[in-house]
Amino acid sequence: MQIPQAEEAPGTVQATVDLGEIHLAAVTTNTGKAMIVTGRGIRSLKRQRTKQLGQLAKKQSRCKKSSRRWKKLQRAKNKQCRRAERRIRDLRHKATRNVINFCVEHQVGTLFIGNPHSVRDKKSGRHHNQRLALWEYGRDIDYLTHKSKAAHIMSFTGSERGTSSQCPVCGHRHKPKGRNWVCRHCQFSGHRDLVGSVNMHQLSFGFQVKFPQSFTYLRPPGSSRRSSRRADTPQRCLSKEPAQPRIADTVSSETGQTGDVA
């Protein structure tokens, strides 16, 4: 299938992408727009594949190698691997397409894609190490680079080291826990992945941008919860009273059209 090529760049806005294992991509622009694309669908498929292969391997260990039953189980393992790979590839293409569509919609002309290559160097236990080993962020970078080139968006990659542990307001550093980043110094609060993406602007473009007031959250197509939410981000750094995030409206994961919340 021929992919349509854009004749010129959508605009001059600058954007950064923070790749992750739980949330595949967090995108912020220097105009205050933001979006998060979840990667939980891909993560779930990988866990399902690992569990199914383990069950088949356990049955296969009781068989004589190269026997008819052993070969039958081996064919079943290969079939499960191919099926899971097709589904994962489909979700990855859809997720990266959502990122590029967001950039085109908001007239992004330059895109920085963070490379989390140093994350795997730290040993964090066998369970977390297994999740990191299954994290194919190299393919995410390749897909985003290819799709941004087709949209005439200039993209480049670089290290994102230290961007997720620094407060975007006061610069205080600490190791966050959970998905909500709370600064112990200025009481700023915001989504952890968006903090990393906002800090990348200083690293890649040389200037700091303001933390977005709201963001669009996209779930994988076909999930039980088919809609996404657009939640206001609490700005505790600007107010002494702790503000609470609220759901403003609903955004469809397929069309991106907003609607009223019941």
DATA-V495721 format. One record per residue. N is the residue number from 0. RES is the residue in one small letter. SS is DSSP state (A for helix, B for strand, O for the rest). PSI is psi as a letter, one per 40 degrees, with the letter a starting at -180 (none if undefined). NEAR is the number of other ideal C-beta (glycine too) atoms within 12 Angstrom. Layout:
<<N,RES,SS,PSI,NEAR> <N,RES,SS,PSI,NEAR>>
This chain:
<<0,m,O,h,4> <1,q,O,h,5> <2,i,O,h,13> <3,p,O,h,11> <4,q,O,h,14> <5,a,O,i,22> <6,e,O,d,9> <7,e,O,i,14> <8,a,O,i,23> <9,p,O,d,28> <10,g,O,a,25> <11,t,O,e,18> <12,v,B,i,29> <13,q,B,i,35> <14,a,B,i,49> <15,t,B,i,49> <16,v,B,h,55> <17,d,B,h,45> <18,l,B,i,43> <19,g,O,i,37> <20,e,O,d,30> <21,i,O,d,26> <22,h,B,h,37> <23,l,B,d,43> <24,a,B,h,49> <25,a,B,h,47> <26,v,B,h,53> <27,t,B,i,51> <28,t,B,i,41> <29,n,O,e,33> <30,t,O,e,23> <31,g,O,e,22> <32,k,O,i,33> <33,a,B,i,44> <34,m,B,i,44> <35,i,B,h,45> <36,v,B,h,46> <37,t,B,i,34> <38,g,O,e,38> <39,r,A,d,26> <40,g,A,d,31> <41,i,A,d,40> <42,r,A,d,28> <43,s,A,d,25> <44,l,A,d,30> <45,k,A,d,30> <46,r,A,d,21> <47,q,A,d,21> <48,r,A,d,27> <49,t,A,d,23> <50,k,A,d,16> <51,q,A,d,23> <52,l,A,d,24> <53,g,A,d,16> <54,q,A,d,17> <55,l,A,d,26> <56,a,A,d,20> <57,k,A,d,14> <58,k,A,d,18> <59,q,A,d,23> <60,s,O,e,14> <61,r,O,e,13> <62,c,O,i,18> <63,k,O,h,12> <64,k,O,h,13> <65,s,O,e,12> <66,s,O,i,13> <67,r,A,d,12> <68,r,A,d,18> <69,w,A,d,20> <70,k,A,d,16> <71,k,A,d,17> <72,l,A,d,27> <73,q,A,d,22> <74,r,A,d,16> <75,a,A,d,21> <76,k,A,d,25> <77,n,A,d,18> <78,k,A,d,18> <79,q,A,d,26> <80,c,A,d,23> <81,r,A,d,15> <82,r,A,d,19> <83,a,A,d,27> <84,e,A,d,20> <85,r,A,d,16> <86,r,A,d,24> <87,i,A,d,31> <88,r,A,d,21> <89,d,A,d,21> <90,l,A,d,36> <91,r,A,d,37> <92,h,A,d,28> <93,k,A,d,31> <94,a,A,d,41> <95,t,A,d,40> <96,r,A,d,31> <97,n,A,d,39> <98,v,A,d,48> <99,i,A,d,37> <100,n,A,d,30> <101,f,A,d,39> <102,c,A,d,43> <103,v,A,d,30> <104,e,A,d,24> <105,h,O,e,30> <106,q,O,f,25> <107,v,B,h,37> <108,g,B,d,27> <109,t,B,h,28> <110,l,B,h,46> <111,f,B,h,42> <112,i,B,h,40> <113,g,B,h,41> <114,n,B,h,30> <115,p,O,f,35> <116,h,A,d,19> <117,s,A,e,17> <118,v,A,d,28> <119,r,A,e,21> <120,d,A,d,11> <121,k,O,h,14> <122,k,O,h,13> <123,s,O,f,16> <124,g,O,i,10> <125,r,A,d,10> <126,h,A,d,13> <127,h,A,d,17> <128,n,A,d,17> <129,q,A,d,18> <130,r,A,d,24> <131,l,A,d,26> <132,a,A,d,18> <133,l,O,e,25> <134,w,O,h,29> <135,e,O,g,28> <136,y,A,d,33> <137,g,A,d,18> <138,r,A,d,24> <139,d,A,d,37> <140,i,A,d,32> <141,d,A,d,22> <142,y,A,d,33> <143,l,A,d,44> <144,t,A,d,26> <145,h,A,d,23> <146,k,A,d,35> <147,s,A,d,37> <148,k,A,d,20> <149,a,A,d,25> <150,a,O,e,35> <151,h,O,f,24> <152,i,O,h,40> <153,m,B,h,26> <154,s,B,i,35> <155,f,B,i,25> <156,t,B,i,27> <157,g,B,i,22> <158,s,B,i,18> <159,e,O,f,36> <160,r,O,h,20> <161,g,O,e,22> <162,t,A,d,41> <163,s,A,e,36> <164,s,A,e,21> <165,q,B,h,29> <166,c,O,h,32> <167,p,O,e,38> <168,v,O,d,26> <169,c,O,e,18> <170,g,O,e,20> <171,h,O,i,21> <172,r,B,h,19> <173,h,O,i,21> <174,k,O,h,16> <175,p,O,i,26> <176,k,O,h,12> <177,g,O,a,12> <178,r,O,e,24> <179,n,B,h,21> <180,w,B,h,40> <181,v,B,h,26> <182,c,O,h,28> <183,r,O,e,17> <184,h,O,d,16> <185,c,O,e,23> <186,q,O,f,23> <187,f,O,i,35> <188,s,B,h,32> <189,g,B,i,43> <190,h,B,h,41> <191,r,A,d,34> <192,d,A,d,43> <193,l,A,d,46> <194,v,A,d,45> <195,g,A,d,42> <196,s,A,d,47> <197,v,A,d,46> <198,n,A,d,37> <199,m,A,d,44> <200,h,A,d,38> <201,q,A,d,24> <202,l,A,d,29> <203,s,A,d,33> <204,f,O,e,25> <205,g,O,e,12> <206,f,O,i,15> <207,q,O,i,23> <208,v,O,i,30> <209,k,O,i,24> <210,f,O,h,36> <211,p,O,i,36> <212,q,O,d,24> <213,s,B,i,29> <214,f,B,i,37> <215,t,B,h,42> <216,y,B,h,39> <217,l,B,h,42> <218,r,O,i,32> <219,p,O,i,32> <220,p,O,i,25> <221,g,O,e,16> <222,s,O,i,20> <223,s,O,d,11> <224,r,O,g,18> <225,r,O,e,18> <226,s,B,i,27> <227,s,B,i,33> <228,r,B,i,28> <229,r,B,h,30> <230,a,B,h,29> <231,d,B,h,23> <232,t,O,h,37> <233,p,O,h,27> <234,q,O,g,27> <235,r,O,e,27> <236,c,O,d,27> <237,l,O,e,19> <238,s,O,i,14> <239,k,O,d,10> <240,e,O,h,10> <241,p,O,h,15> <242,a,O,i,20> <243,q,O,h,15> <244,p,O,i,23> <245,r,O,i,15> <246,i,B,h,22> <247,a,B,d,21> <248,d,B,a,22> <249,t,B,h,25> <250,v,B,h,31> <251,s,B,h,22> <252,s,O,e,31> <253,e,O,d,19> <254,t,O,d,16> <255,g,O,e,25> <256,q,O,i,16> <257,t,B,i,18> <258,g,B,i,18> <259,d,O,i,11> <260,v,O,h,15> <261,a,O,none,7>>
